[in-house]
Amino acid sequence: MRDEHKRLQALWNEHCPDRIDAISTWSQLNINTSNIWMMGGIMFEIDGVAFFCLGFEINQTEHHAAVADGKPTSGWIEGASEILPSEYERARQLKVDGQQEVV
């Protein structure tokens, strides 16, 4: 039993990365972590592209205006672009199925 446990641990260590600090990651992306706690958010990477599904809207123009006025903002992810729900779902399904490339 111990040998099997060690074998499984070695496989885990080889194939499963350390967990990331999600709150720190959201903060580094400039997303209001209070919004994440209250309304949720999912992030994953596939084929070198990061995908986000937030439980709240982010808007670049509104974000920059709020920052300029010293008001709170939900945040904005620099370099982000909005995609169709079907594009997100395709990438999500590839991730769930364990594929690492968008075909």
Secondary structure by P-SEA (a helix, b strand, c coil): caaaaaaaaaaaaaccccccaaaaaaaaacccaaaaaaccccccccccbbbbbbcbbbbaaaaaaaaaaccccccccccbbbbcaaaaaaaaaaaaacccccc
